[in-house]
Amino acid sequence: MKLRTIALAASALTAVLVLAACSGTPSGNPTDMGGVPSDSASQFNDADVTFATGMIAHHEQAIEMADLLLDKEGVDERVIDLALDIKAAQQPEIDTMTSWLADWGQSTDSGMNGMNHGDGMMSDTDMSDLEAATGPEAARLFLEQMTQHHEGAIAMAQTELSTGQNLDALTLAQTIIDAQTAEIATMREILDTL
């Protein structure tokens, strides 16, 4: 009985490998079968660089906002969970985009750090207000600011989808749109109950 199970498993694995070999590049993965980036993975344009550098700074500020909130007491547990989720999602994305920029021979400096401008970035005053807030007021302010922040990130990701070239960057842009749209809905639901 064990031999038959092993034989069936081996047959199934062989079939999967044959089908994968016949299909060429795996769907959604811009690498060849050996895991080496294909030409499409190394192709990029100025929009991809702008997206990666801008989103790194954007994500860094979101993590800073989450850290400010997580240092406070008396904050609604749902908001704490959301801040932890944001940190857990965005730090790996920063690492990924930093790696792309290094591979492309580009700087990670977007000039966005510490500036008060569009794309949902918080001003120094906004950040100071969040730092000074406590308890329920901190939770409310975090949710309002992060909603604005996410809306900016979604706009940046939509621009990447319209003008970018790199397949990995385009995939990440769609991931950001999907994840942050869902988080905005959650934040609005929480705000309605605070």
C-alpha angles and dihedrals in degrees: 000000000000092000091052091051091049091048092050091049091049091050092050092049091049091051091051092049093048092049091047091050091050094049096060115211112023113253113265093007116100094202131094122244091275093059092250113135113258122225090267091059093054094046115098140153137206091274090058091051092047091049094049097044093044094045092049090057090042093051092045090057091047089054090048089052091049091049091051090053095044090056091063132089127221095035120144110264091231090059091048090051090050092050090051091049091051092052092046093051101040103046093061089047090053089051091049095049091045088054091050092052091050090050090049092048091242132137120249091219110108096171088237099110114112094359127126106225145116131297092078096289115153120239122234087259091053091052092047090051091053091047092051096045121097138200117335092359090057090050092050093047092047092052093048094046095043091050089056090044092051092047088057092049091050090052090050091049092049089053089052091052089052099044110016127102109189111098094214092050091048090051092050091048090056091046090053092049092050097043098043094044088056091047091051089055090050092048092051091050091051092046090055090058101043 
